[in-house]
Each structure stands twice: as C-alpha cells, then as structure tokens.
C-alpha cells in the first residue's frame, strides 16, 4: 500500500494515506486489475467516477447507496475521502470496493498548498452591510501545508493571509494591487481581518452538496462556494477545480464580504 502515498497508516478498516507524494501527484495509483475493474475516485458531488481511462456515470443503485451512506455520516461521507476499485459494466460503475482512505489534510495540501488566490472582494456600504458584487482587487497567499485541527471539519484547515490588506502588492507583470485599507469602504473590519483559513466540507447541507469554506476567524463568520471543492478525483488529477470560486457569507450574505477568486497554477 505504500505505493499509493508517501505515508500509509494501517490498522483501520482500510489503509489511510496521511502524507502524499511531493511530485508526480500526491497519490500514485498502481495498475488497474483489468479493463472492467479500475481504480479511481468520485468527483465533487459524487456525480461521476473517474479513472485514468475516463469518466463514468453511476448506476442508480450505487448512487442510492452512496446517498444513504452520506445521510448516515453527514460529517464524514465516505465517498468524499476514498479511493475505490470500481467494476465497470456497460459503460457505468456498477459496484465499488473501498481501497484507500485519503486524509483531508492530504487533499487540501494537494489542491491548495502554497498557492495564491487572486480576485475581488465586495466592500462595506454606508449602512454597515456589504455589497453583493466583489469590486476591490484582493490577493491571498496560502500556507504550504494544512494544520491539523481536531475540532474542524475533516480535522484540517489551510491558513492564508491577504497580502494587500494593509499595503500595496506589486504583481509579476508590473501592476500593483492597492491596499484594501486605502479604500473608504475597506471590507476588512471587525471579524474580517487579513487572516483566513480554508476548510473542506463535503455534503454540507445535504448529501453531495460539497462546499469549500473560507473561515475568517476560529468560530467566526464563514463564506462558502462549491467551485473549489477538491475531490479525491481532483488529487488524482482527474477532476479539475472550477476556474472561479464564488464565495458568499454563510447564512446572511449582506453581513460580510463576498469574493470571486481564481487560483495560481500549482507549483
């Protein structure tokens, strides 16, 4: 099993990948058992199953079984963290067998570790609320590796810093991002500071409703959006993230900033 990851822990129901490889992808799949039995993972929302040979639809009974599992384990739906061996019949996935659990920290690190997010953030209004359309340029530098946080979703979060919170930032192309603090409608006020964290939250409000969460403070307000949710398929290089992550504040969007972000190419 060590062929899958840099570090694999055994002793549980199935082995768990706790440290990914640094090159060639965090997870290295061994050869498939046959053309009809292939190794892979589910995409975001478990809408498809992806292998090195293609993307496959699920038969109805398998989809129903996955939903039942997600309903029974809302904080940790199995589909979101596993590598499977899938039986392909008639161009669809008929059955799956669990092969490897992938720690959330490995997934977050592979998708976002060391990357830069850049885009726009909405501003405060005269009434103290926030506009719904992001307008001010923003850049976020993410840490290289996620922290293990036992009471967070999935047990891991990746911290980041808004680099132009208090000072301008010069970009490689020669342009400059102005400091958010220079705006009369600076969005970074109260609990909204330059310090953020990313959390991965599968099946947030319902089965398969996967969300990537931006947290502004421990126990504080959070924003969310599905486009940047990394699946195990994403880690395998088979389920790309969306081009833009559209984030709105959880629950009361007008009480916090909205963001629209894109990500730098992984290093």
N, C-alpha and C positions, 0 to 999 in steps of 0.2 A: 504493500500500500504506500510505502514511502515514495514510489514513483509518481504519485499524484501531486504531492506537495513537498515543500522543504521540511515540514514537520507534521507528522500524523500521530495523533494520540489514539491508542486503542484501549479497550476495556469496557466501552459502552456497547449499546445495541449494534452500532456500526462505527467504523473508524471516523475520526474527525480531523479535518485539515485545520491546523491552528496557525501555521505560518506558510505563506505562499512563496513560490519561487520569485526571485528578483528579476529574472529575464526569461524571455520566451513565453510569457504568460504566467500568472500566479499558480494555475493548475495545469498539469500536463496529463492529458488522457492517454492511457495505453491503447493499443489496437482494439478495435471492436471484435467481439466474439464471432460475429458473422454479419452478413448483409441484412439479415432480418432482426438481429439483436444488436443494438447500437448504444453507445454511451453518450450521455448528454444531460441536458437540464431544461427546466421550463423557463420561458421568457417571463417578463414582467406581467403580472396578472394571470399567469399560467394559461395564456391564450394559445400558445404553441409549444412544441417540444423541439429543441434544436440540437443537432449533432454535427459532426464535421462533414456529414454528407448532405445536410439540408435541414429544412424546417418542416415539421409535420403537425397536422391537425390531430386532435384527440378524439377518440370515440366518446359517445355520450356517457357511457357507464363510467369511464375513467374520469371524465370531467366532474361527474356527480360525486364520485368517491373523493376526489381532491377537495371539492367544496365541503363535503361532510367533515373531512379532516381539519380544514381551515375553521369551520364553525366550532369544532370541539377544542381547538387550540388557537384561539384568537390572538394570543400574544406571541405565538411562535408557530405559524402554519408550516408544516413540513415542506411543502412544495418550494418555499422561498429560499431554502438553505441546503438543498441536497443535489448531489449528482446521482443519476439513475442509470440503470441498464433498462432500455426500452425494447419491447417487442413490437415490431412494425408489421402490420397486416393490412394489405390493400391500401397502402399509402397513408395509413393513420396509425397512431400509437394505441395499441390495444391493451397493453399492460406495462407496468413499470416495477422494477425492483430497486430498493434503496442500496446504494453502493458506498457513498461517502457524504458525511455532513461537512459543510463548509462554514467555519465560524464567521459571524457577521463582521468581525474586525478584518478578516482576510478580504471579504467582499468590498468593504468600504475602502480599504487601502488600495486594492487593485483598481477601483473605479476612480478614486479622487486623490489619493495620496500625493502630496507635492504639487498638485495642480493649481492653476489660477482661474478664478471665476471673474468674469467681467461683463458688465451690462449697465442697467439703470435701476434706480430706486425712486419711489414716489416721495413726495415731500409733505410737510405739515401744511395745514390750511389755517386760515385766520381764526377758525373756531376751535383749533387744537386737535382736530381729527386729521386724517391723512387722505390725500387724493388717491384715486384708484389706478391712475396711469403713471408708471415709472418714467421719470424725466431726467433725473440727475445722474451723471456717469458715476459708476462705482467699480472698485476692484477689490477682490477678496483673495488673499493668499492662504492656501490651506496647508496644514501640517503634513509632514511626510507619512506619519502613521497615526492611526486612531488610538485613543486612550481606552483602556478597559474600565468601564463604569458599571458596576453591578446593578444599580437601580435604574439604568437607562434601557430603552428598548433595544433588544439584541445584545445588551451588555457592552456596547462600544459606541463611541462618538468621536468624530474628527473635528478638531477645533480649527478655527481660522481667524484671520484678522483683516479688517477693512483697512487697506493700506492708505487710502486717501481720506480717511476720516478727519484728520486734523492738519494735513499738509498735502500740497500738490504732489502728484506722482508723474514722472516722465516715462513715457512708453518707448519701447524699442524703435518704433517708427519715427520718433521725434516729437509727437504730440504730447500734450500734458493733460492729465486729469486734474481738475480743480479740487481743492479740499472741500469736503461736504460742509465743514464748519464755516466756510466763507459764504454760504447761502443764507439768506434771511429766513428761509424755510427749511433749515437743516433738519433732516429726518432723524438724526441721532440725538435723541433727547430722552430723559427718564430711563426706562429699562433698555432702550435701544442704544447700545454702545458699539464700539469698533470690534468687540469680541463676540464671535458667533460659534456655533457648533452644528455639524450635520449629523443627523440620525436617520437610520433606515427603518421604515415602519411598514411591513407587509400587512395586507388586509386591515387597513386602519379602521374603517367604519363598516366594512362588510367584506365577505370573502372575495379575494382577488383585487380589492381596491387598494393597491400598493401606492404608498406615498413616500417621497423623500422629504424630510423635515429639516427646516432651518430654525435652530433654537437661539434666542437672543440672550438668555441667562438661565442658569440652573433653576428649574421650577418656574421660569418666567414665560413670557409670550413666545409662541412659535408660529412660523409660517410653513406652508406645505405646497407641494405640487407633484404630480406623478411623472413628469417627463424625465427626470434624472434618477429614477429609482433603478438601482443596479440589481439585476437578477444574477443567479449563478451562470445563466447563459451569457450575461454580459462579461463576467470574469473569464469565460471560455473564449471570448472574442466573437460570439455568435449572436448577440442581442444588443446592438448599439444603443447608447443613450439617445434621447431626443436632442435636437440641436439647441433648443432653448428651454430653460427651466423657468416656468411662470409661477411665482410664489405669492400667495395671499395669506394674510394673518388668519390663524385658525379661530373660527368662531365669530369674530367681529372684525372683518377686514378694514373697516374705516378707522379702527383704533390703533392701527400700526401700519408700517410701510409695506407696500407691495414691491416685488422685484422681478426683473426679467434678466436672466443670466445665461451666458454661454461659457463653455469650459475650454481651457487651453488643451492642446494635444498632449497626451500622456508622455512623460519623459522616458 
